[in-house]
């Protein structure tokens, strides 16, 4: 058997195995991109991947490449890059105040770029596979208190975008999903809403994942708000739009719509995504609702939902113990002394 860098070749005898080892070594030398830098690899990867990435993901990857990866590794030859080089840079960035989540994003981009080089047989292995990443501590998510939700709904009642705010606080839909709603997505007869696209800064795309594409039944308060919204003059295909009839760009939406609503409601600033956290928390606190149904309503997978919002689940340990007692008492025959 010949073995090199985790690859194995089998032969009938030692001489044949040696020959195969020489071939593997020669192939490794030939595949080394002697003049290819990490910067070139990163740029080629992003250009090749753009058609398969969401615009917002491209923006995040572009920032990671320009702000972090190229300054740290750009001039290095790809075949000379080592796991220890990468770990040293990550450690330094952590010390400079970068979060573990930011480090993991950088690593995702770098690893994906080198994985492409392996697929194209330009290098033998992905050096990123041996890198130890910083642990990602998940803090408890922030939510609006019931009094704050009520204040927001009261302030929203006088707003042109009342229906959007009501949907956010009752469905937990992501901002890109709400901005991406079209009039045809709402069925007033059935009271359902199709969430089937997203829009970010004018770019129309698919929703975040396969599970995010969903049809949900709306609460009465949301249906009533949408019905009122659609009775007004509506000349655009978009449910919520700017003065030109086009979807909002996020920076405009945040600065001129979301922040003023919070101010009118007297609620301290939180990101719009806190609406989603609040809905998830409220639903999970109800022990009567099945977890899979909540996940489907939010467009989450069950595992991610539980990992993110585990602290919102009610403490039912006593109920569990009582259920086990009841079950075992039914199965256990009474003891009789003879």
C-alpha positions, -999 to 999 in steps of 0.1 A, spaced: 0 0 0 12 35 -9 0 64 12 5 102 7 -14 130 24 -44 108 33 -46 92 -1 -40 54 -6 -30 33 -36 -29 -5 -34 -7 -28 -53 1 -66 -55 37 -62 -44 62 -37 -28 78 -26 -60 44 -18 -76 34 1 -44 67 21 -46 60 30 -82 25 43 -73 40 63 -45 64 79 -69 35 88 -92 16 104 -63 46 124 -53 52 135 -89 15 145 -93 17 165 -61 47 185 -74 31 190 -108 -1 203 -92 16 229 -70 5 263 -84 40 278 -79 30 313 -88 -6 313 -77 -13 335 -47 -41 332 -22 -56 365 -35 -59 351 -70 -76 319 -56 -101 340 -36 -110 363 -65 -114 333 -89 -136 315 -64 -159 345 -58 -163 352 -95 -171 316 -102 -196 313 -73 -215 345 -79 -243 329 -100 -250 304 -71 -249 329 -42 -275 354 -30 -266 390 -35 -264 396 2 -240 366 6 -218 380 -22 -216 413 -3 -206 395 29 -180 373 12 -166 404 -7 -162 422 26 -145 392 42 -121 389 13 -112 426 10 -111 435 47 -95 404 62 -84 376 39 -64 395 13 -46 417 38 -36 386 58 -29 360 32 -32 376 -2 5 377 -12 12 342 1 17 313 -24 -12 289 -21 9 258 -18 29 274 11 -1 283 32 -3 262 63 -29 255 90 -7 272 116 -5 303 94 -43 305 94 -46 299 131 -21 326 139 -41 351 119 -74 341 134 -59 343 169 -47 378 162 -80 389 148 -98 376 179 -74 396 200 -82 427 179 -119 424 188 -133 403 159 -161 379 170 -159 341 166 -188 344 141 -167 368 120 -137 344 121 -159 316 110 -172 336 81 -137 343 70 -129 306 73 -159 296 53 -148 318 24 -111 307 25 -120 271 29 -145 272 0 -119 289 -23 -93 262 -16 -118 234 -18 -125 246 -54 -87 244 -61 -88 208 -48 -118 200 -71 -99 215 -100 -69 193 -91 -46 223 -86 -37 213 -51 -40 179 -33 -56 189 0 -76 217 16 -53 231 43 -83 246 61 -95 212 71 -69 211 98 -76 245 113 -91 247 148 -118 274 149 -129 295 179 -159 282 197 -191 300 189 -210 309 221 -247 314 214 -261 341 236 -298 342 244 -316 361 217 -331 395 225 -368 399 223 -394 427 228 -413 427 260 -452 424 257 -456 460 266 -431 470 239 -450 449 213 -482 466 222 -465 501 220 -452 492 185 -486 480 173 -502 512 186 -477 534 169 -480 513 137 -518 519 135 -511 554 122 -484 543 98 -487 537 60 -468 504 66 -490 493 94 -495 459 78 -458 453 74 -452 459 112 -482 437 121 -468 409 99 -434 412 114 -447 410 150 -471 381 142 -454 360 116 -417 365 124 -410 368 87 -375 381 78 -372 417 65 -361 404 31 -392 382 29 -416 410 39 -400 435 14 -402 407 -12 -440 402 -8 -462 408 -38 -499 415 -38 -506 381 -54 -490 363 -25 -519 371 -2 -551 351 -5 -578 371 14 -604 343 10 -582 317 27 -563 341 49 -530 326 38 -497 342 27 -471 327 4 -436 335 14 -417 325 -17 -390 352 -25 -367 376 -9 -355 411 -19 -324 427 -7 -313 462 -19 -334 458 -51 -321 423 -59 -349 397 -62 -339 362 -51 -350 331 -35 -358 328 2 -330 318 26 -335 280 24 -358 253 11 -378 254 44 -381 292 42 -404 288 12 -438 284 29 -475 291 29 -488 302 63 -522 309 77 -523 344 91 -536 355 125 -568 376 124 -549 408 133 -526 403 103 -554 396 79 -573 427 90 -542 448 86 -535 434 51 -571 439 40 -570 476 51 -536 480 34 -550 467 1 -581 488 1 -560 518 -4 -548 528 -39 -523 501 -49 -506 505 -83 -475 483 -77 -472 445 -78 -452 448 -45 -471 447 -13 -448 472 4 -430 497 -17 -413 532 -19 -427 562 -38 -415 548 -71 -434 515 -66 -403 495 -59 -392 475 -29 -373 493 -1 -335 491 2 -326 480 36 -306 510 47 -335 533 37 -360 510 54 -340 509 86 -332 547 88 -365 562 76 -391 536 85 -380 512 113 -361 537 135 -389 563 134 -414 537 144 -394 527 175 -390 563 184 -428 570 181 -435 539 202 -410 549 229 -391 516 225 -353 515 227 -336 506 195 -332 470 185 -326 455 151 -357 445 130 -347 409 134 -358 411 170 -393 409 157 -386 374 145 -370 364 178 -400 377 197 -425 357 176 -403 325 180 -401 331 217 -439 336 221 -447 305 201 -422 282 219 -435 293 253 -468 277 245 -464 240 254 -495 231 234 -479 239 200 -459 212 183 -423 222 176 -424 211 139 -454 233 134 -436 263 149 -406 256 127 -427 254 96 -445 287 105 -411 305 108 -394 288 79 -368 272 102 -356 236 105 -364 220 138 -328 215 148 -318 251 142 -350 264 160 -342 244 191 -306 253 191 -313 290 188 -343 293 211 -338 264 236 -340 289 265 -375 299 255 -390 264 260 -411 261 292 -397 240 320 -418 208 319 -396 185 339 -423 179 364 -448 170 336 -422 146 321 -417 129 354 -454 126 360 -460 112 326 -433 85 332 -449 76 365 -483 73 349 -470 51 320 -450 28 343 -479 24 368 -501 12 339 -475 -13 328 -465 -27 362 -486 -55 376 -493 -53 413 -470 -74 435 -487 -102 454 -472 -121 484 -478 -158 486 
